[in-house]
Amino acid sequence: MMYDANKKSAGVSYLLCLFLGGVGAHRFYLGRTGTAVGQLALWLLGWVTFFVAWIPLGIWIIVDLFLIAGIVREENMKIADKFAFD
């Protein structure tokens, strides 16, 4: 019961990546705060560097589209293990 309430959704992750990927919303949702802050910093740096920093950010987001399924699976396994031993 608690697992279902806390598990992460791949669909939500993909939507966040597609619409708010530049600010790292999908990584914040998946609990990857460090890399989410990195994406947010690149997004902010893009405004200062006349969008130059958005090139590596765009590549990173495209790579994330392939990684999301594995990250969601990993996070859900962590959640399941947490509630299995409580």
C-alpha positions in Angstrom: 0.0 0.0 0.0 2.7 2.5 0.9 4.8 1.4 -2.1 2.0 2.3 -4.5 1.6 5.8 -2.8 5.4 6.5 -3.2 6.4 4.8 -6.4 7.6 6.9 -9.3 5.9 7.0 -12.7 7.8 6.7 -16.0 5.0 8.6 -17.7 5.3 11.5 -15.4 9.0 11.5 -15.7 8.9 11.6 -19.5 6.4 14.4 -19.4 8.5 16.4 -17.0 11.6 15.8 -19.2 9.8 16.9 -22.4 8.2 20.0 -20.9 10.5 21.1 -18.1 13.7 19.2 -18.8 15.8 22.3 -19.0 15.3 23.0 -15.4 15.8 19.4 -14.3 12.2 18.8 -13.1 12.3 15.1 -14.1 15.5 14.6 -12.1 14.1 16.4 -9.1 11.0 14.1 -9.3 13.2 11.0 -9.4 15.3 12.1 -6.4 18.4 12.9 -8.4 18.9 16.3 -6.8 22.6 16.8 -7.6 22.2 16.3 -11.3 18.9 18.2 -11.3 20.8 21.2 -9.9 23.4 20.8 -12.6 20.8 20.9 -15.3 19.2 23.9 -13.7 22.6 25.6 -13.5 23.2 25.0 -17.2 19.8 26.4 -18.0 20.5 29.5 -16.0 24.0 29.8 -17.5 22.4 29.6 -21.0 20.7 33.0 -20.4 24.1 34.5 -19.5 26.0 33.0 -22.4 23.5 33.8 -25.0 22.1 30.2 -25.1 25.5 28.5 -25.6 25.2 26.5 -22.5 21.9 25.1 -23.8 23.7 22.9 -26.4 25.2 20.5 -23.8 21.9 20.7 -21.8 19.9 19.7 -24.9 22.2 16.7 -25.4 21.9 15.8 -21.7 18.1 15.9 -22.0 18.1 13.7 -25.1 20.3 11.2 -23.2 18.0 11.4 -20.2 15.1 10.3 -22.5 16.9 7.0 -22.9 17.9 6.7 -19.2 14.5 7.5 -17.5 13.1 4.0 -17.7 16.2 2.6 -15.8 16.2 5.4 -13.3 12.5 4.9 -12.5 13.0 1.1 -12.1 15.9 1.7 -9.8 14.0 4.3 -7.7 11.0 2.0 -7.4 13.2 -0.9 -6.3 14.7 1.3 -3.6 11.2 2.3 -2.5 10.1 -1.4 -2.5 13.1 -2.4 -0.4 12.5 0.4 2.0 8.9 -0.7 2.7 9.7 -4.4 2.6 11.9 -4.1 5.6 9.8 -1.7 7.6 
